[in-house]
């Protein structure tokens, strides 16, 4: 029997690969003759760098970059074995979780560190990029990232505007004379799972600004400044489209990528599944294993386990899912290609104890063992 294990990470507990290897151990205890292949999976958010870089014979680079408030912070990104592809999570440098609640203020938070990560990867030979842009603390329209790459986002005195959304109101002109030359050779696949435009009632300021610390007045101001920024961009970049779905992602970072670089916005799980070639492995499998930290109704809305299940459906494969916990509405997963799912918690426990990596790994392994003992008995 051939089994492919393609687990998403259990956020805050286990990486994709450690979760997959724990399941592999349990399967082999029950059925030692089974051929088990563990493949990395992520949806473009947290865990994507580790899943892709380490799961595809790459390595992790760590540099000092700027956090959302411009302070130095150690940031990691991945480089795949071909040395041409970089995997970056923008949240590593500009994520909301890097700030305490009282530090969250999108008027001052910047994406500059994201540009520093890209610049470093370019200097090391990367020309292909996979970038997840979820979990941002910013609403600067990607201006900070552009400044780090050499764009002149200039005020009336021809000086770089300040960091943060507040800098948007100072923009008078945009220049590209100092942009790192290699940027024109680079291509970006942007993992983006929101469809918000840059501005308006469904734009980034109105929808995501409050969770980043914006009050009602700030939301209105930022929206107006972003409109002005987009208008200025049209002077030198005729293909500007602030209404394009996803331009409002990550506080307008989606807009910056589409306007200033060779980029496409795509579903995060679509990118990961294609880059890892998971379909080739699933075709040869008898059983496919997937799962995540919490299996619920949102799982069917494009999360990693559903992406795995949809591929398996194409080849009529049996799909089993494991999860740290499941909700009542997780039964929707059964109608979308997951034949059976199993919560792994094996005794009453606090959440903190259940999420301890060694505990979670053991629970995954033990649950997988019992499921495959049943499979073995039936066969």
C-alpha positions in Angstrom: 0.0 0.0 0.0 1.2 3.5 -0.8 0.2 6.4 1.4 0.8 10.1 0.7 0.8 12.3 3.8 0.3 16.0 3.0 -0.5 17.8 6.3 -0.7 21.5 6.9 1.1 22.8 9.9 -0.7 22.7 13.3 -0.3 26.4 13.9 1.7 27.2 17.0 2.5 23.5 17.5 3.9 21.4 14.6 5.3 22.2 11.2 3.9 20.5 8.2 6.9 18.1 8.0 6.9 17.2 11.7 3.2 16.6 11.6 3.6 14.4 8.5 6.5 12.4 10.0 4.5 11.8 13.2 1.7 10.3 11.1 4.2 8.2 9.2 5.5 6.7 12.4 2.0 5.7 13.5 1.2 4.2 10.1 4.3 2.1 10.1 3.6 0.8 13.6 0.3 -0.5 12.4 1.4 -1.6 8.9 5.2 -1.8 8.6 5.1 -2.8 4.9 3.4 0.4 3.9 5.2 2.9 1.6 4.6 6.3 3.2 5.6 9.5 1.4 5.5 12.7 3.4 5.1 15.9 1.4 5.0 19.5 2.6 1.8 21.5 2.4 0.9 25.1 3.3 -1.6 27.7 2.2 0.7 30.6 1.7 0.5 31.8 5.3 2.4 30.9 8.4 4.6 27.8 7.8 5.0 28.2 4.1 8.7 29.0 4.2 9.5 26.0 6.3 7.2 23.7 4.4 8.5 24.6 1.0 12.2 25.3 1.7 12.8 22.3 3.9 10.4 20.0 2.1 12.0 20.7 -1.3 15.7 20.4 -0.4 16.1 24.1 0.2 17.6 26.0 3.1 16.7 28.9 5.4 18.4 32.2 5.3 18.3 34.6 8.3 19.1 38.3 8.0 18.6 41.4 10.1 15.7 43.5 8.6 13.3 46.1 9.8 10.2 45.2 11.7 6.9 47.1 11.2 8.2 50.1 13.2 11.6 50.1 11.6 13.4 48.4 14.4 16.0 45.7 13.6 14.8 42.1 13.8 16.0 38.7 12.7 14.0 37.5 9.7 14.1 34.2 7.9 13.2 33.2 4.4 13.8 30.1 2.3 15.8 29.5 -0.8 15.0 26.3 -2.8 17.6 24.0 -4.1 17.7 25.5 -7.5 19.0 28.7 -5.9 16.7 30.8 -8.1 13.6 30.6 -6.0 13.0 32.5 -2.7 10.1 31.8 -0.4 9.1 34.7 1.8 6.4 35.4 4.3 5.8 39.1 4.5 4.6 38.7 8.1 8.2 37.7 9.1 9.1 41.4 8.8 5.8 43.2 8.7 3.4 41.0 10.6 0.8 42.1 13.1 2.1 39.5 15.7 5.4 41.3 15.8 3.7 44.2 17.6 2.1 44.5 21.0 -1.5 45.7 21.0 -0.5 49.2 22.0 2.1 49.4 19.2 -0.4 48.8 16.5 -0.9 51.9 14.4 -1.0 51.7 10.6 -0.1 55.3 10.3 3.4 54.4 11.2 3.9 50.7 10.3 5.9 49.9 7.2 6.7 47.1 4.7 10.3 48.3 4.4 11.5 45.0 5.9 9.7 43.0 3.2 11.7 44.9 0.6 14.9 44.2 2.5 14.2 40.4 2.4 13.5 40.6 -1.4 16.7 42.7 -1.9 18.8 40.1 0.0 17.4 37.2 -1.9 18.1 39.0 -5.2 21.7 39.6 -4.1 22.0 35.9 -3.5 20.9 35.0 -7.1 17.1 34.5 -6.7 14.9 35.6 -9.6 11.7 33.7 -8.8 9.8 34.5 -5.7 6.9 33.0 -3.8 5.6 35.5 -1.3 2.8 35.0 1.2 1.2 38.3 2.2 -1.1 37.4 5.0 -1.1 38.7 8.5 0.2 42.2 7.9 0.5 45.1 10.4 0.6 47.7 7.6 -1.5 49.9 5.4 1.2 51.7 3.5 0.3 50.5 0.0 3.6 48.7 -0.2 5.5 52.0 -0.2 8.1 50.8 2.4 8.9 47.7 0.3 9.3 49.8 -2.8 11.7 52.2 -1.0 13.9 49.3 0.2 14.1 48.2 -3.5 15.3 51.6 -4.6 12.1 53.3 -5.7 11.9 57.0 -5.0 8.6 57.7 -3.2 9.2 61.4 -2.9 7.7 64.4 -1.2 7.7 68.0 -2.4 11.3 68.3 -1.4 12.4 65.2 -3.4 13.0 63.3 -0.1 11.7 59.8 0.7 8.3 60.1 2.4 8.1 58.8 6.0 7.3 55.2 6.9 3.7 54.1 7.3 0.4 55.2 5.9 1.0 58.7 7.1 3.7 58.9 4.5 1.2 58.4 1.7 -0.2 61.9 2.1 3.3 63.4 1.4 3.8 61.7 -2.0 4.4 64.1 -4.9 6.3 61.9 -7.4 7.6 58.3 -7.9 10.9 57.6 -9.5 12.7 54.4 -10.5 16.2 55.6 -11.4 17.7 53.9 -8.3 15.8 50.7 -8.4 18.0 47.6 -8.0 18.6 46.6 -11.7 18.0 42.9 -11.2 14.4 43.5 -10.1 13.3 43.6 -13.8 14.5 40.0 -14.1 12.4 38.8 -11.2 9.0 37.2 -11.3 6.7 37.0 -8.2 3.9 34.5 -7.4 2.0 36.3 -4.6 -0.1 34.0 -2.3 -3.2 36.1 -1.9 -6.5 34.8 -0.7 -8.5 38.0 -0.4 -10.3 39.8 -3.3 -10.4 43.3 -1.8 -9.6 46.3 -4.0 -7.2 49.0 -2.8 -9.8 51.6 -1.8 -13.4 52.1 -1.0 -15.8 50.4 1.4 -14.3 47.0 0.6 -10.8 48.3 0.4 -7.9 47.6 2.7 -8.3 50.6 5.0 -12.0 50.0 5.7 -11.9 46.2 6.0 -8.6 45.5 7.6 -7.5 48.8 9.1 -9.4 48.4 12.4 -7.7 45.2 13.3 -4.3 46.9 12.7 -5.2 49.7 15.2 -7.0 52.2 13.0 -10.0 54.2 14.3 -12.8 55.6 12.1 -11.0 58.9 11.2 -7.8 57.0 10.4 -9.7 54.6 8.1 -11.1 57.6 6.1 -7.8 59.4 5.9 -5.8 56.3 4.8 -8.4 55.5 2.1 -8.1 59.0 0.7 -4.3 58.9 0.7 -4.3 55.5 -1.0 -6.5 56.9 -3.8 -4.1 59.8 -4.3 -1.1 57.3 -4.3 -2.8 55.2 -7.0 -3.5 58.3 -9.0 0.1 59.4 -8.9 1.2 55.9 -9.9 -0.7 56.3 -13.2 1.7 59.0 -14.3 4.5 56.5 -14.9 2.7 53.1 -14.7 -0.2 53.1 -17.2 -1.4 49.6 -16.2 -2.4 50.7 -12.7 -5.7 49.1 -11.6 -6.6 49.8 -8.0 -9.9 47.9 -8.5 -8.2 44.6 -9.4 -9.2 41.9 -6.8 -6.4 41.5 -4.3 -4.8 44.9 -4.6 -6.0 45.7 -1.1 -4.3 42.6 0.3 -1.8 43.3 3.1 -2.7 47.0 3.3 -2.1 47.6 -0.4 1.0 45.4 -0.8 -0.9 43.5 -3.5 -1.3 46.8 -5.4 2.5 47.5 -5.1 3.4 44.1 -6.4 1.1 44.3 -9.4 2.0 47.8 -10.3 5.8 47.8 -9.8 6.9 44.2 -10.4 6.3 41.3 -12.6 3.7 39.6 -10.4 0.6 37.5 -10.3 -1.8 37.2 -7.4 -2.9 33.6 -6.8 -4.4 31.3 -4.3 -1.8 30.3 -1.7 -2.7 26.6 -1.8 -2.7 26.6 -5.6 0.9 27.9 -5.6 2.1 25.5 -3.0 0.5 22.4 -4.6 1.9 23.3 -8.0 5.4 24.1 -6.7 5.6 20.9 -4.8 4.2 18.7 -7.6 1.9 17.0 -5.1 -0.4 15.8 -7.8 2.3 13.5 -9.2 2.6 11.8 -5.8 -1.2 11.5 -5.2 -1.7 9.8 -8.6 0.3 6.8 -7.3 -1.2 6.7 -3.8 -3.8 4.3 -2.4 -4.7 6.6 0.5 -4.1 10.3 1.0 -3.7 11.9 4.5 -4.2 15.6 5.1 -5.3 17.8 8.0 -4.6 21.0 10.0 -4.8 22.3 13.5 -8.6 22.9 13.5 -10.9 21.3 10.9 -14.1 23.4 10.5 -16.4 25.0 7.9 -13.6 27.4 6.9 -11.5 24.4 5.8 -13.6 24.1 2.6 -12.9 27.7 1.7 -9.6 27.1 0.1 -7.4 25.9 3.0 -4.6 23.4 2.5 -6.5 20.2 3.3 -9.2 21.0 0.8 -6.6 21.7 -1.9 -5.2 18.3 -1.2 -8.6 16.7 -1.2 -9.5 18.2 -4.6 -6.5 16.7 -6.2 -7.3 13.3 -4.7 -10.8 13.5 -6.0 -9.5 13.8 -9.5 -8.0 10.3 -9.1 -10.7 8.7 -6.9 -8.4 8.4 -3.9 -9.5 7.8 -0.3 -8.8 10.9 1.8 -8.4 10.8 5.6 -7.8 14.0 7.7 -6.4 14.5 11.2 -6.8 17.6 13.2 -6.0 19.0 16.6 -9.7 19.6 17.0 -12.8 19.5 14.9 -16.0 21.6 15.1 -19.6 20.5 14.5 -19.7 22.1 11.0 -16.5 20.2 10.0 -18.9 17.6 8.5 -18.9 20.0 5.4 -15.5 18.5 4.7 -17.1 15.1 4.0 -19.1 16.7 1.1 -15.9 18.1 -0.4 -13.6 15.1 -0.7 -12.5 14.2 2.8 -14.0 10.8 3.4 -13.3 10.7 7.2 -11.7 12.9 9.7 -10.3 12.3 13.2 -9.5 14.6 16.1 -6.3 13.6 17.7 -6.9 14.6 21.3 -6.8 11.4 23.3 -7.6 12.7 26.9 -8.9 15.7 28.7 -6.2 18.4 28.4 -5.7 22.1 28.5 -5.1 23.8 25.1 -1.6 24.8 26.1 -0.7 21.2 27.0 -2.3 19.8 23.8 -0.3 22.2 21.7 3.0 21.2 23.1 4.9 19.9 20.1 5.9 16.6 21.6 2.4 16.0 22.9 0.8 16.9 19.6 3.2 14.7 17.7 2.5 11.7 19.9 -1.2 12.2 19.6 -1.0 12.4 15.8 1.2 9.3 15.7 -1.1 7.3 18.1 -4.3 8.3 16.3 -2.8 7.4 12.9 -1.7 4.0 14.2 -5.2 3.1 15.4 -6.8 4.2 12.1 -4.4 2.1 10.1 -4.8 -0.8 12.4 -8.5 -0.7 11.5 -7.6 -0.4 7.8 -5.3 -3.4 8.1 -8.0 -5.4 9.8 -10.6 -4.6 7.2 -8.3 -5.5 4.3 
